Structure formats: structure tokens, C-alpha cells
């Protein structure tokens, strides 16, 4: 289930309301790897999945003092930005592009913001011949949903814990509670 909400709290409020309304609603967030650690590694090492491109902005959080550095319209792989990542700092939000189809900001909670469809998708939509404004809307919507479905699948592939790791973490937590 995908929720378009300004915060994780509002999304959780919606899920709670659905549970109350339906009597039962089994849904849980995926077990995620530590996203800031992965994003920081991508930028520090310039090694990231081929379907993503690191764009030109990020937020860097200082883990000791709690401050935040915002970098906009910078090459994030340049030495100046790399030096900001030294010490106890990590990337808490990173601008990415995915498969030359969509650009977005990804934060530490796997929240996707500032989604923009890129030229490839806009051209694909413009190539469709439609008879009415409603047909145009429907065609654009189908294309957007298909792209977003693939993007979400890719994000989960790269950021969700592998099934065996997630079940091992759950077993460790249960053992700690029972101890």
C-alpha cells in the first residue's frame, strides 16, 4: 500500500483509521536497510545501482551535533562535498534519477518527494494520440502509474532487507525480549 502523505505519522494515522473502519487490515512497513548508510556509501564511493543516477542535491546530517548541511546544485562527487561527509556525518536525503524516467528526493525513511517525470516519459506521453482531454488524462495517468510501480519495485529491491536478514533480525529481537 502506498500512501501520499506529508509525513510517516500521517500515513500511519490513515492505516490506523483503515484498521478501525474495516475491523482488520493486515499491512506492515517493509523491513528496511539503514538508508542513510547506503546513500552515504553511494556518494562516498561513487558506487550505486546502475538504474539510479546521483543528482545534484542532498542533505547531510551531523550525527554528533545534530546539524544539517544542505547542498543544492552541486556535483556531490566533488572533493568539497566528499570532505563534508568525513567524520560522523551521513546523507539523510538525496536527489536521484531513476532509469532516465523520473527524478525525486529520497529521504532516510524511504519517503519519495519532489517527483518529476523526465523527458523520456513526457515524450512517450506526448506521442500518444488521444481524442479528448479525458482520454489524454487517462493515458498520462496509466503511464505515470506504470513508471511509479516500477520505481517502487526498484526502491524496495535496493533498500528492503533481504528476507533471510529480516527474519534473522526478527528472531534476534524475539530472543532479546524472551531473555
TIGULO-528804 format. One record per residue (C-alpha): residue number from 0; chain; x, y, z. Coordinates in steps of 0.2 Angstrom, whole numbers. Layout:
// residues N
R  resi  chain     c1     c2     c3
R   NUM      A      X      Y      Z
...
END
This chain:
// residues 179
R  resi  chain     c1     c2     c3
R     0      A      0      0      0
R     1      A      7     17     -5
R     2      A      1     32      5
R     3      A      3     50     -2
R     4      A      6     59     15
R     5      A     17     73     21
R     6      A     24     63     35
R     7      A     26     45     41
R     8      A     14     49     55
R     9      A      0     54     44
R    10      A      2     38     34
R    11      A      1     28     50
R    12      A    -14     38     55
R    13      A    -23     33     39
R    14      A    -18     14     42
R    15      A    -25     15     59
R    16      A    -41     23     53
R    17      A    -42      9     40
R    18      A    -40     -4     53
R    19      A    -53      3     64
R    20      A    -65      5     49
R    21      A    -63    -12     42
R    22      A    -60    -22     58
R    23      A    -44    -29     52
R    24      A    -31    -23     40
R    25      A    -15    -33     39
R    26      A     -1    -21     32
R    27      A     16    -18     39
R    28      A     30     -7     33
R    29      A     44    -17     24
R    30      A     60    -20     34
R    31      A     72     -8     28
R    32      A     91     -7     27
R    33      A     99      8     35
R    34      A     95     20     21
R    35      A    106     35     26
R    36      A    121     22     27
R    37      A    118     16     10
R    38      A    115     33      2
R    39      A    131     39     11
R    40      A    141     24      4
R    41      A    134     28    -14
R    42      A    140     46    -13
R    43      A    157     42     -4
R    44      A    162     28    -16
R    45      A    153     33    -32
R    46      A    146     15    -32
R    47      A    127     14    -34
R    48      A    115      3    -43
R    49      A    115      6    -62
R    50      A     97     11    -63
R    51      A    100     26    -52
R    52      A    110     42    -55
R    53      A    115     53    -41
R    54      A    108     71    -45
R    55      A    114     87    -38
R    56      A    107     90    -21
R    57      A    107     81     -4
R    58      A    106     85     15
R    59      A    120     79     26
R    60      A    116     76     44
R    61      A    129     78     58
R    62      A    127     63     69
R    63      A    135     71     85
R    64      A    129     89     85
R    65      A    113     86     75
R    66      A    116    100     62
R    67      A    111     98     44
R    68      A    120    104     29
R    69      A    110    107     13
R    70      A    119    105     -4
R    71      A    110    111    -19
R    72      A    115    112    -37
R    73      A    132    104    -33
R    74      A    142     89    -40
R    75      A    140     78    -25
R    76      A    155     68    -30
R    77      A    167     83    -30
R    78      A    181     84    -16
R    79      A    172     98     -7
R    80      A    156     88     -4
R    81      A    166     72      0
R    82      A    175     82     13
R    83      A    159     86     21
R    84      A    155     68     23
R    85      A    170     65     34
R    86      A    168     61     52
R    87      A    151     56     60
R    88      A    140     63     46
R    89      A    128     54     34
R    90      A    116     58     20
R    91      A     98     60     26
R    92      A     91     65      9
R    93      A     97     63     -8
R    94      A     91     68    -26
R    95      A     91     54    -38
R    96      A     86     50    -55
R    97      A     79     33    -60
R    98      A     81     25    -77
R    99      A     81     42    -85
R   100      A     62     42    -82
R   101      A     59     51    -66
R   102      A     69     62    -53
R   103      A     65     63    -35
R   104      A     72     66    -17
R   105      A     74     51     -6
R   106      A     75     53     12
R   107      A     80     41     27
R   108      A     63     34     29
R   109      A     61     29     10
R   110      A     50     44      8
R   111      A     50     49    -10
R   112      A     47     68    -13
R   113      A     48     81    -27
R   114      A     44     68    -41
R   115      A     47     74    -58
R   116      A     44     64    -74
R   117      A     59     66    -86
R   118      A     59     70   -105
R   119      A     58     51   -109
R   120      A     42     49   -101
R   121      A     35     66   -106
R   122      A     39     61   -124
R   123      A     31     45   -123
R   124      A     15     53   -116
R   125      A     15     66   -130
R   126      A     17     53   -143
R   127      A      0     46   -139
R   128      A    -14     52   -150
R   129      A    -30     55   -140
R   130      A    -47     62   -145
R   131      A    -52     71   -129
R   132      A    -44     79   -114
R   133      A    -51     65   -103
R   134      A    -43     52   -114
R   135      A    -26     62   -113
R   136      A    -28     62    -94
R   137      A    -31     43    -93
R   138      A    -16     40   -105
R   139      A     -5     51    -94
R   140      A    -11     43    -78
R   141      A     -8     25    -85
R   142      A     10     29    -90
R   143      A     13     38    -73
R   144      A      7     23    -63
R   145      A     17     11    -73
R   146      A     33     21    -70
R   147      A     29     23    -52
R   148      A     26      5    -50
R   149      A     42      0    -57
R   150      A     51     14    -47
R   151      A     44      7    -31
R   152      A     49    -11    -35
R   153      A     66     -5    -38
R   154      A     67      5    -22
R   155      A     61    -10    -12
R   156      A     74    -21    -21
R   157      A     88    -10    -16
R   158      A     83     -4      1
R   159      A     72    -18      9
R   160      A     82    -31     19
R   161      A     84    -47     11
R   162      A     71    -60     18
R   163      A     83    -70     27
R   164      A     91    -55     35
R   165      A     74    -48     40
R   166      A     69    -65     48
R   167      A     85    -66     57
R   168      A     83    -48     64
R   169      A     65    -53     70
R   170      A     72    -69     78
R   171      A     86    -59     87
R   172      A     73    -47     93
R   173      A     61    -61    100
R   174      A     76    -69    109
R   175      A     81    -52    117
R   176      A     63    -50    123
R   177      A     62    -68    130
R   178      A     79    -66    139
END
